[in-house]
């Protein structure tokens, strides 16, 4: 899903002119959510028939990778709103905001799209999809794949377009908060989304809006609202306990109704899950509970979170290709194939994503525009050139001393 695109800059950036401070724990949340999506796609490759549960009971939880995308959407709204929440909900300029979003999303997305297209054309397309065509290149390149249908080159790309569209309404959400308050903003968004969900089954024109996953607008707004905790408000509220209390009914509903019902009702289940995720992020922003924060801030989870967007973008075609070429011909189907898929695909996707991020994601996080990135690249080239031309320890001059 969404996506892991957002928030890395907000979390990792040192204090600057926006007064940003690193929010401990968010990288861990982001990394775990991206890894969960990878595990979900390993499950899908091994047990076809989703949303039917055709796998072992102990792996039932891997059916619900969709919820990781829902978490990404809440986290995206939260991460984008942290800085505005600390400065009276001011955006800081439309042009600057647009530049930073494009700079964050597109440099990794377009190379990942190219890689996905190559794999789909030369090895295997995504399950249930034909080979990508010219429309796929155009629509996915412009991030309008949810507006116009075409064969998908990557099963995870559907949420990137949705998140990009949510960026377009983010300035409006902040304006509503400044003019009418957070409660009015969240209530207005929720009212519109609930109305769409209720009318869609009987009104074809409204049903067309469902392709935009409207419930994610509420999750995005929830994330923006709870960002006020990072701005120093409502710090004494027991957010962690509220998160547990909010998620228990959702878990009970999913377990009792089953995967088919849940997938058919993701719209409403997502809306029910949003407050639980929002309370969890508020708890992390408030620094509680401390044991959870320490776990999320361990070095492996911080590292995983640092390239979570790259992992989200690149893993799906790799999992599909490895399963088709290596696992399916050599391992019995079912649980053996699933375990083999996990053992092979998880480390491979992590390694590929880390290398991909080193080239296409992390440099763009560290340097916020072309002049800065170009200067850093030239400086790196000069350093390498200087090291290559420096006299070695075995040079004649050193040997004579």
TIFISE-916558 format. One record per residue (C-alpha): residue in three letters; x, y, z. Coordinates in steps of 0.25 Angstrom, whole numbers, plus 5000, padded with zeros to 4 digits. Layout:
<pts>
<rest=ALA	c1=X	c2=Y	c3=Z> .
...
</pts>
This chain:
<pts>
<rest=UNK	c1=5000	c2=5000	c3=5000> .
<rest=UNK	c1=5001	c2=5014	c3=5001> .
<rest=UNK	c1=5008	c2=5015	c3=5005> .
<rest=UNK	c1=5021	c2=5017	c3=5012> .
<rest=UNK	c1=5024	c2=5029	c3=5004> .
<rest=UNK	c1=5022	c2=5039	c3=5014> .
<rest=UNK	c1=5028	c2=5043	c3=5027> .
<rest=UNK	c1=5042	c2=5039	c3=5026> .
<rest=UNK	c1=5046	c2=5053	c3=5024> .
<rest=UNK	c1=5038	c2=5058	c3=5036> .
<rest=UNK	c1=5044	c2=5047	c3=5045> .
<rest=UNK	c1=5058	c2=5047	c3=5041> .
<rest=UNK	c1=5060	c2=5061	c3=5039> .
<rest=UNK	c1=5068	c2=5069	c3=5050> .
<rest=UNK	c1=5062	c2=5081	c3=5056> .
<rest=UNK	c1=5061	c2=5092	c3=5046> .
<rest=UNK	c1=5054	c2=5104	c3=5042> .
<rest=UNK	c1=5041	c2=5097	c3=5043> .
<rest=UNK	c1=5044	c2=5093	c3=5057> .
<rest=UNK	c1=5043	c2=5078	c3=5053> .
<rest=UNK	c1=5048	c2=5068	c3=5063> .
<rest=UNK	c1=5050	c2=5053	c3=5061> .
<rest=UNK	c1=5038	c2=5045	c3=5066> .
<rest=UNK	c1=5044	c2=5033	c3=5072> .
<rest=UNK	c1=5037	c2=5020	c3=5068> .
<rest=UNK	c1=5031	c2=5024	c3=5055> .
<rest=UNK	c1=5042	c2=5018	c3=5046> .
<rest=UNK	c1=5039	c2=5005	c3=5053> .
<rest=UNK	c1=5024	c2=5005	c3=5051> .
<rest=UNK	c1=5027	c2=5009	c3=5036> .
<rest=UNK	c1=5037	c2=4997	c3=5034> .
<rest=UNK	c1=5028	c2=4987	c3=5041> .
<rest=UNK	c1=5016	c2=4991	c3=5033> .
<rest=UNK	c1=5024	c2=4990	c3=5020> .
<rest=UNK	c1=5030	c2=4976	c3=5024> .
<rest=UNK	c1=5016	c2=4972	c3=5027> .
<rest=UNK	c1=5011	c2=4975	c3=5013> .
<rest=UNK	c1=5023	c2=4967	c3=5008> .
<rest=UNK	c1=5019	c2=4955	c3=5016> .
<rest=UNK	c1=5004	c2=4957	c3=5011> .
<rest=UNK	c1=5009	c2=4956	c3=4997> .
<rest=UNK	c1=5017	c2=4943	c3=5000> .
<rest=UNK	c1=5004	c2=4937	c3=5005> .
<rest=UNK	c1=4996	c2=4941	c3=4993> .
<rest=UNK	c1=5006	c2=4935	c3=4984> .
<rest=UNK	c1=5006	c2=4922	c3=4992> .
<rest=UNK	c1=4991	c2=4921	c3=4995> .
<rest=UNK	c1=4983	c2=4926	c3=4983> .
<rest=UNK	c1=4968	c2=4929	c3=4984> .
<rest=UNK	c1=4968	c2=4942	c3=4992> .
<rest=UNK	c1=4959	c2=4946	c3=4999> .
<rest=UNK	c1=4956	c2=4931	c3=5002> .
<rest=UNK	c1=4965	c2=4926	c3=5013> .
<rest=UNK	c1=4972	c2=4915	c3=5007> .
<rest=UNK	c1=4984	c2=4915	c3=5016> .
<rest=UNK	c1=4988	c2=4909	c3=5030> .
<rest=UNK	c1=4981	c2=4915	c3=5042> .
<rest=UNK	c1=4994	c2=4919	c3=5048> .
<rest=UNK	c1=4996	c2=4928	c3=5036> .
<rest=UNK	c1=4982	c2=4934	c3=5036> .
<rest=UNK	c1=4987	c2=4948	c3=5040> .
<rest=UNK	c1=4995	c2=4949	c3=5027> .
<rest=UNK	c1=4982	c2=4950	c3=5019> .
<rest=UNK	c1=4980	c2=4965	c3=5024> .
<rest=UNK	c1=4992	c2=4972	c3=5017> .
<rest=UNK	c1=4981	c2=4983	c3=5013> .
<rest=UNK	c1=4981	c2=4988	c3=5028> .
<rest=UNK	c1=4996	c2=4991	c3=5027> .
<rest=UNK	c1=4992	c2=5000	c3=5015> .
<rest=UNK	c1=4982	c2=5006	c3=5024> .
<rest=UNK	c1=4992	c2=5009	c3=5035> .
<rest=UNK	c1=5001	c2=5015	c3=5024> .
<rest=UNK	c1=4990	c2=5025	c3=5021> .
<rest=UNK	c1=4988	c2=5029	c3=5035> .
<rest=UNK	c1=5003	c2=5030	c3=5037> .
<rest=UNK	c1=5004	c2=5039	c3=5025> .
<rest=UNK	c1=4994	c2=5049	c3=5029> .
<rest=UNK	c1=5001	c2=5049	c3=5043> .
<rest=UNK	c1=5015	c2=5051	c3=5037> .
<rest=UNK	c1=5010	c2=5062	c3=5028> .
<rest=UNK	c1=5003	c2=5069	c3=5039> .
<rest=UNK	c1=5014	c2=5069	c3=5050> .
<rest=UNK	c1=5021	c2=5082	c3=5045> .
<rest=UNK	c1=5008	c2=5090	c3=5042> .
<rest=UNK	c1=5002	c2=5085	c3=5056> .
<rest=UNK	c1=5015	c2=5092	c3=5062> .
<rest=UNK	c1=5012	c2=5105	c3=5055> .
<rest=UNK	c1=4998	c2=5107	c3=5057> .
<rest=UNK	c1=4994	c2=5098	c3=5045> .
<rest=UNK	c1=5001	c2=5107	c3=5034> .
<rest=UNK	c1=5005	c2=5099	c3=5022> .
<rest=UNK	c1=5017	c2=5107	c3=5019> .
<rest=UNK	c1=5014	c2=5110	c3=5005> .
<rest=UNK	c1=5007	c2=5102	c3=4994> .
<rest=UNK	c1=5019	c2=5102	c3=4984> .
<rest=UNK	c1=5029	c2=5097	c3=4995> .
<rest=UNK	c1=5019	c2=5086	c3=4999> .
<rest=UNK	c1=5017	c2=5082	c3=4985> .
<rest=UNK	c1=5032	c2=5081	c3=4982> .
<rest=UNK	c1=5035	c2=5073	c3=4995> .
<rest=UNK	c1=5024	c2=5063	c3=4992> .
<rest=UNK	c1=5028	c2=5061	c3=4977> .
<rest=UNK	c1=5043	c2=5060	c3=4982> .
<rest=UNK	c1=5039	c2=5050	c3=4992> .
<rest=UNK	c1=5030	c2=5041	c3=4984> .
<rest=UNK	c1=5034	c2=5041	c3=4969> .
<rest=UNK	c1=5050	c2=5039	c3=4969> .
<rest=UNK	c1=5048	c2=5025	c3=4975> .
<rest=UNK	c1=5034	c2=5022	c3=4969> .
<rest=UNK	c1=5038	c2=5024	c3=4954> .
<rest=UNK	c1=5050	c2=5014	c3=4955> .
<rest=UNK	c1=5042	c2=5004	c3=4962> .
<rest=UNK	c1=5031	c2=5005	c3=4951> .
<rest=UNK	c1=5042	c2=5003	c3=4941> .
<rest=UNK	c1=5047	c2=4991	c3=4948> .
<rest=UNK	c1=5033	c2=4985	c3=4950> .
<rest=UNK	c1=5029	c2=4987	c3=4935> .
<rest=UNK	c1=5042	c2=4980	c3=4931> .
<rest=UNK	c1=5039	c2=4968	c3=4940> .
<rest=UNK	c1=5025	c2=4968	c3=4935> .
<rest=UNK	c1=5029	c2=4968	c3=4920> .
<rest=UNK	c1=5041	c2=4958	c3=4921> .
<rest=UNK	c1=5038	c2=4949	c3=4933> .
<rest=UNK	c1=5023	c2=4949	c3=4938> .
<rest=UNK	c1=5012	c2=4959	c3=4939> .
<rest=UNK	c1=5005	c2=4961	c3=4953> .
<rest=UNK	c1=4995	c2=4950	c3=4957> .
<rest=UNK	c1=4981	c2=4953	c3=4950> .
<rest=UNK	c1=4987	c2=4963	c3=4941> .
<rest=UNK	c1=4991	c2=4963	c3=4926> .
<rest=UNK	c1=5004	c2=4968	c3=4921> .
<rest=UNK	c1=5005	c2=4983	c3=4923> .
<rest=UNK	c1=5002	c2=4992	c3=4911> .
<rest=UNK	c1=5004	c2=5006	c3=4907> .
<rest=UNK	c1=4992	c2=5011	c3=4915> .
<rest=UNK	c1=4999	c2=5004	c3=4927> .
<rest=UNK	c1=5012	c2=5012	c3=4925> .
<rest=UNK	c1=5004	c2=5025	c3=4923> .
<rest=UNK	c1=4994	c2=5024	c3=4935> .
<rest=UNK	c1=5004	c2=5018	c3=4945> .
<rest=UNK	c1=5014	c2=5028	c3=4941> .
<rest=UNK	c1=5005	c2=5039	c3=4944> .
<rest=UNK	c1=4999	c2=5033	c3=4956> .
<rest=UNK	c1=4985	c2=5032	c3=4951> .
<rest=UNK	c1=4984	c2=5017	c3=4951> .
<rest=UNK	c1=4972	c2=5018	c3=4960> .
<rest=UNK	c1=4964	c2=5027	c3=4950> .
<rest=UNK	c1=4967	c2=5019	c3=4937> .
<rest=UNK	c1=4968	c2=5004	c3=4937> .
<rest=UNK	c1=4980	c2=4996	c3=4931> .
<rest=UNK	c1=4988	c2=4984	c3=4934> .
<rest=UNK	c1=4996	c2=4986	c3=4946> .
<rest=UNK	c1=5011	c2=4984	c3=4946> .
<rest=UNK	c1=5012	c2=4984	c3=4961> .
<rest=UNK	c1=5001	c2=4979	c3=4971> .
<rest=UNK	c1=5005	c2=4989	c3=4982> .
<rest=UNK	c1=5004	c2=5002	c3=4973> .
<rest=UNK	c1=4989	c2=5004	c3=4974> .
<rest=UNK	c1=4991	c2=5011	c3=4988> .
<rest=UNK	c1=5002	c2=5021	c3=4982> .
<rest=UNK	c1=4992	c2=5028	c3=4973> .
<rest=UNK	c1=4982	c2=5029	c3=4985> .
<rest=UNK	c1=4992	c2=5035	c3=4994> .
<rest=UNK	c1=4997	c2=5045	c3=4983> .
<rest=UNK	c1=4982	c2=5050	c3=4982> .
<rest=UNK	c1=4981	c2=5051	c3=4997> .
<rest=UNK	c1=4993	c2=5061	c3=4996> .
<rest=UNK	c1=4984	c2=5070	c3=4987> .
<rest=UNK	c1=4974	c2=5071	c3=4998> .
<rest=UNK	c1=4984	c2=5073	c3=5010> .
<rest=UNK	c1=4985	c2=5088	c3=5009> .
<rest=UNK	c1=4969	c2=5089	c3=5009> .
<rest=UNK	c1=4969	c2=5080	c3=5022> .
<rest=UNK	c1=4979	c2=5090	c3=5028> .
<rest=UNK	c1=4970	c2=5102	c3=5024> .
<rest=UNK	c1=4958	c2=5095	c3=5030> .
<rest=UNK	c1=4965	c2=5093	c3=5043> .
<rest=UNK	c1=4970	c2=5107	c3=5044> .
<rest=UNK	c1=4956	c2=5113	c3=5040> .
<rest=UNK	c1=4947	c2=5103	c3=5048> .
<rest=UNK	c1=4955	c2=5094	c3=5056> .
<rest=UNK	c1=4960	c2=5079	c3=5056> .
<rest=UNK	c1=4946	c2=5073	c3=5060> .
<rest=UNK	c1=4939	c2=5080	c3=5049> .
<rest=UNK	c1=4949	c2=5076	c3=5039> .
<rest=UNK	c1=4949	c2=5062	c3=5043> .
<rest=UNK	c1=4934	c2=5062	c3=5044> .
<rest=UNK	c1=4932	c2=5068	c3=5030> .
<rest=UNK	c1=4941	c2=5058	c3=5024> .
<rest=UNK	c1=4935	c2=5046	c3=5031> .
<rest=UNK	c1=4921	c2=5051	c3=5027> .
<rest=UNK	c1=4924	c2=5051	c3=5013> .
<rest=UNK	c1=4931	c2=5038	c3=5013> .
<rest=UNK	c1=4920	c2=5031	c3=5020> .
<rest=UNK	c1=4910	c2=5037	c3=5011> .
<rest=UNK	c1=4918	c2=5031	c3=4999> .
<rest=UNK	c1=4918	c2=5018	c3=5005> .
<rest=UNK	c1=4903	c2=5017	c3=5008> .
<rest=UNK	c1=4899	c2=5023	c3=4994> .
<rest=UNK	c1=4909	c2=5015	c3=4986> .
<rest=UNK	c1=4901	c2=5002	c3=4985> .
<rest=UNK	c1=4889	c2=5009	c3=4979> .
<rest=UNK	c1=4894	c2=5021	c3=4972> .
<rest=UNK	c1=4903	c2=5017	c3=4960> .
<rest=UNK	c1=4909	c2=5031	c3=4959> .
<rest=UNK	c1=4914	c2=5030	c3=4974> .
<rest=UNK	c1=4918	c2=5016	c3=4972> .
<rest=UNK	c1=4929	c2=5021	c3=4962> .
<rest=UNK	c1=4935	c2=5029	c3=4974> .
<rest=UNK	c1=4938	c2=5015	c3=4981> .
<rest=UNK	c1=4950	c2=5013	c3=4972> .
<rest=UNK	c1=4957	c2=5025	c3=4979> .
<rest=UNK	c1=4956	c2=5017	c3=4993> .
<rest=UNK	c1=4949	c2=5029	c3=4999> .
<rest=UNK	c1=4950	c2=5023	c3=5013> .
<rest=UNK	c1=4965	c2=5026	c3=5013> .
<rest=UNK	c1=4962	c2=5041	c3=5013> .
<rest=UNK	c1=4956	c2=5039	c3=5027> .
<rest=UNK	c1=4969	c2=5031	c3=5031> .
<rest=UNK	c1=4977	c2=5042	c3=5026> .
<rest=UNK	c1=4969	c2=5053	c3=5033> .
<rest=UNK	c1=4970	c2=5044	c3=5046> .
<rest=UNK	c1=4985	c2=5044	c3=5045> .
<rest=UNK	c1=4986	c2=5059	c3=5043> .
<rest=UNK	c1=4977	c2=5062	c3=5055> .
<rest=UNK	c1=4985	c2=5053	c3=5064> .
<rest=UNK	c1=4998	c2=5060	c3=5059> .
<rest=UNK	c1=4994	c2=5071	c3=5069> .
<rest=UNK	c1=4999	c2=5062	c3=5080> .
<rest=UNK	c1=5013	c2=5064	c3=5074> .
<rest=UNK	c1=5010	c2=5079	c3=5075> .
<rest=UNK	c1=5009	c2=5078	c3=5090> .
<rest=UNK	c1=4994	c2=5076	c3=5092> .
<rest=UNK	c1=4987	c2=5065	c3=5099> .
<rest=UNK	c1=4999	c2=5059	c3=5104> .
<rest=UNK	c1=4993	c2=5053	c3=5117> .
<rest=UNK	c1=4982	c2=5045	c3=5110> .
<rest=UNK	c1=4984	c2=5030	c3=5111> .
<rest=UNK	c1=4986	c2=5028	c3=5096> .
<rest=UNK	c1=4992	c2=5014	c3=5097> .
<rest=UNK	c1=4980	c2=5009	c3=5105> .
<rest=UNK	c1=4970	c2=5016	c3=5096> .
<rest=UNK	c1=4977	c2=5009	c3=5084> .
<rest=UNK	c1=4976	c2=4995	c3=5090> .
<rest=UNK	c1=4961	c2=4998	c3=5094> .
<rest=UNK	c1=4958	c2=5003	c3=5079> .
<rest=UNK	c1=4965	c2=4991	c3=5072> .
<rest=UNK	c1=4959	c2=4980	c3=5080> .
<rest=UNK	c1=4945	c2=4981	c3=5074> .
<rest=UNK	c1=4951	c2=4982	c3=5060> .
<rest=UNK	c1=4959	c2=4969	c3=5062> .
<rest=UNK	c1=4947	c2=4962	c3=5068> .
<rest=UNK	c1=4939	c2=4966	c3=5056> .
<rest=UNK	c1=4949	c2=4961	c3=5046> .
<rest=UNK	c1=4952	c2=4948	c3=5053> .
<rest=UNK	c1=4937	c2=4945	c3=5055> .
<rest=UNK	c1=4932	c2=4949	c3=5041> .
<rest=UNK	c1=4944	c2=4943	c3=5033> .
<rest=UNK	c1=4953	c2=4948	c3=5022> .
<rest=UNK	c1=4942	c2=4948	c3=5011> .
<rest=UNK	c1=4933	c2=4957	c3=5019> .
<rest=UNK	c1=4944	c2=4966	c3=5023> .
<rest=UNK	c1=4950	c2=4968	c3=5009> .
<rest=UNK	c1=4936	c2=4971	c3=5004> .
<rest=UNK	c1=4934	c2=4981	c3=5015> .
<rest=UNK	c1=4948	c2=4987	c3=5015> .
<rest=UNK	c1=4941	c2=5001	c3=5014> .
<rest=UNK	c1=4935	c2=5000	c3=5027> .
<rest=UNK	c1=4945	c2=4992	c3=5034> .
<rest=UNK	c1=4956	c2=5002	c3=5030> .
<rest=UNK	c1=4947	c2=5013	c3=5036> .
<rest=UNK	c1=4946	c2=5005	c3=5049> .
<rest=UNK	c1=4961	c2=5003	c3=5049> .
<rest=UNK	c1=4965	c2=5017	c3=5047> .
<rest=UNK	c1=4963	c2=5022	c3=5061> .
<rest=UNK	c1=4971	c2=5011	c3=5067> .
<rest=UNK	c1=4983	c2=5014	c3=5058> .
<rest=UNK	c1=4982	c2=5029	c3=5061> .
<rest=UNK	c1=4982	c2=5026	c3=5076> .
<rest=UNK	c1=4994	c2=5018	c3=5074> .
<rest=UNK	c1=5002	c2=5029	c3=5067> .
<rest=UNK	c1=4997	c2=5039	c3=5077> .
<rest=UNK	c1=5003	c2=5030	c3=5088> .
<rest=UNK	c1=5016	c2=5029	c3=5081> .
<rest=UNK	c1=5017	c2=5044	c3=5079> .
<rest=UNK	c1=5014	c2=5045	c3=5094> .
<rest=UNK	c1=5025	c2=5035	c3=5097> .
<rest=UNK	c1=5017	c2=5024	c3=5103> .
<rest=UNK	c1=5017	c2=5013	c3=5106> .
<rest=UNK	c1=5033	c2=5014	c3=5108> .
<rest=UNK	c1=5035	c2=4999	c3=5105> .
<rest=UNK	c1=5028	c2=4999	c3=5092> .
<rest=UNK	c1=5036	c2=5012	c3=5088> .
<rest=UNK	c1=5049	c2=5005	c3=5091> .
<rest=UNK	c1=5046	c2=4993	c3=5083> .
<rest=UNK	c1=5041	c2=5002	c3=5071> .
<rest=UNK	c1=5054	c2=5010	c3=5072> .
<rest=UNK	c1=5064	c2=4998	c3=5072> .
<rest=UNK	c1=5074	c2=4999	c3=5061> .
<rest=UNK	c1=5068	c2=4988	c3=5052> .
<rest=UNK	c1=5055	c2=4994	c3=5052> .
<rest=UNK	c1=5060	c2=5008	c3=5049> .
<rest=UNK	c1=5068	c2=5003	c3=5038> .
<rest=UNK	c1=5056	c2=4995	c3=5032> .
<rest=UNK	c1=5048	c2=5008	c3=5033> .
<rest=UNK	c1=5058	c2=5016	c3=5026> .
<rest=UNK	c1=5056	c2=5009	c3=5013> .
<rest=UNK	c1=5041	c2=5004	c3=5015> .
<rest=UNK	c1=5036	c2=5012	c3=5003> .
<rest=UNK	c1=5046	c2=5005	c3=4994> .
<rest=UNK	c1=5042	c2=4992	c3=5000> .
<rest=UNK	c1=5028	c2=4995	c3=4997> .
<rest=UNK	c1=5030	c2=4999	c3=4983> .
<rest=UNK	c1=5039	c2=4988	c3=4979> .
<rest=UNK	c1=5035	c2=4975	c3=4986> .
<rest=UNK	c1=5023	c2=4970	c3=4979> .
<rest=UNK	c1=5029	c2=4967	c3=4965> .
<rest=UNK	c1=5041	c2=4960	c3=4972> .
<rest=UNK	c1=5032	c2=4951	c3=4980> .
<rest=UNK	c1=5023	c2=4947	c3=4968> .
<rest=UNK	c1=5035	c2=4944	c3=4959> .
<rest=UNK	c1=5043	c2=4937	c3=4970> .
<rest=UNK	c1=5031	c2=4928	c3=4974> .
<rest=UNK	c1=5028	c2=4925	c3=4959> .
<rest=UNK	c1=5042	c2=4922	c3=4955> .
<rest=UNK	c1=5048	c2=4916	c3=4967> .
<rest=UNK	c1=5038	c2=4911	c3=4977> .
<rest=UNK	c1=5026	c2=4906	c3=4969> .
<rest=UNK	c1=5034	c2=4897	c3=4960> .
<rest=UNK	c1=5043	c2=4891	c3=4972> .
<rest=UNK	c1=5034	c2=4891	c3=4985> .
<rest=UNK	c1=5021	c2=4884	c3=4988> .
<rest=UNK	c1=5009	c2=4894	c3=4988> .
<rest=UNK	c1=5003	c2=4899	c3=5001> .
<rest=UNK	c1=5010	c2=4901	c3=5014> .
<rest=UNK	c1=5024	c2=4896	c3=5008> .
<rest=UNK	c1=5023	c2=4905	c3=4997> .
<rest=UNK	c1=5019	c2=4917	c3=5006> .
<rest=UNK	c1=5031	c2=4914	c3=5016> .
<rest=UNK	c1=5040	c2=4913	c3=5004> .
<rest=UNK	c1=5035	c2=4926	c3=4999> .
<rest=UNK	c1=5037	c2=4933	c3=5012> .
<rest=UNK	c1=5051	c2=4928	c3=5013> .
<rest=UNK	c1=5055	c2=4932	c3=4999> .
<rest=UNK	c1=5047	c2=4945	c3=4996> .
<rest=UNK	c1=5048	c2=4952	c3=5010> .
<rest=UNK	c1=5063	c2=4953	c3=5010> .
<rest=UNK	c1=5064	c2=4956	c3=4995> .
<rest=UNK	c1=5053	c2=4967	c3=4995> .
<rest=UNK	c1=5060	c2=4973	c3=5007> .
<rest=UNK	c1=5074	c2=4973	c3=5000> .
<rest=UNK	c1=5068	c2=4978	c3=4987> .
<rest=UNK	c1=5060	c2=4989	c3=4994> .
<rest=UNK	c1=5072	c2=4994	c3=5002> .
<rest=UNK	c1=5081	c2=4995	c3=4990> .
<rest=UNK	c1=5070	c2=5002	c3=4982> .
<rest=UNK	c1=5068	c2=5012	c3=4993> .
<rest=UNK	c1=5083	c2=5015	c3=4994> .
<rest=UNK	c1=5081	c2=5020	c3=4979> .
<rest=UNK	c1=5067	c2=5025	c3=4977> .
<rest=UNK	c1=5062	c2=5028	c3=4991> .
<rest=UNK	c1=5072	c2=5032	c3=5002> .
<rest=UNK	c1=5079	c2=5042	c3=4994> .
<rest=UNK	c1=5066	c2=5050	c3=4991> .
<rest=UNK	c1=5063	c2=5050	c3=5006> .
<rest=UNK	c1=5076	c2=5055	c3=5010> .
<rest=UNK	c1=5077	c2=5066	c3=4999> .
<rest=UNK	c1=5064	c2=5074	c3=4997> .
<rest=UNK	c1=5066	c2=5079	c3=4983> .
<rest=UNK	c1=5075	c2=5077	c3=4970> .
<rest=UNK	c1=5086	c2=5087	c3=4973> .
<rest=UNK	c1=5088	c2=5081	c3=4987> .
<rest=UNK	c1=5088	c2=5067	c3=4981> .
<rest=UNK	c1=5097	c2=5071	c3=4970> .
<rest=UNK	c1=5107	c2=5077	c3=4979> .
<rest=UNK	c1=5107	c2=5065	c3=4988> .
<rest=UNK	c1=5109	c2=5056	c3=4976> .
<rest=UNK	c1=5120	c2=5064	c3=4971> .
<rest=UNK	c1=5127	c2=5065	c3=4985> .
<rest=UNK	c1=5126	c2=5050	c3=4986> .
<rest=UNK	c1=5133	c2=5048	c3=4972> .
<rest=UNK	c1=5144	c2=5058	c3=4976> .
<rest=UNK	c1=5146	c2=5050	c3=4989> .
<rest=UNK	c1=5147	c2=5037	c3=4981> .
<rest=UNK	c1=5157	c2=5044	c3=4971> .
<rest=UNK	c1=5165	c2=5049	c3=4982> .
<rest=UNK	c1=5166	c2=5036	c3=4989> .
<rest=UNK	c1=5170	c2=5029	c3=4976> .
<rest=UNK	c1=5181	c2=5039	c3=4973> .
<rest=UNK	c1=5187	c2=5040	c3=4987> .
<rest=UNK	c1=5200	c2=5032	c3=4989> .
<rest=UNK	c1=5199	c2=5019	c3=4995> .
<rest=UNK	c1=5207	c2=5014	c3=5007> .
<rest=UNK	c1=5216	c2=5006	c3=4998> .
<rest=UNK	c1=5220	c2=5018	c3=4989> .
<rest=UNK	c1=5235	c2=5020	c3=4986> .
<rest=UNK	c1=5234	c2=5033	c3=4994> .
<rest=UNK	c1=5230	c2=5026	c3=5006> .
<rest=UNK	c1=5239	c2=5014	c3=5004> .
<rest=UNK	c1=5251	c2=5023	c3=5005> .
<rest=UNK	c1=5248	c2=5030	c3=5018> .
</pts>
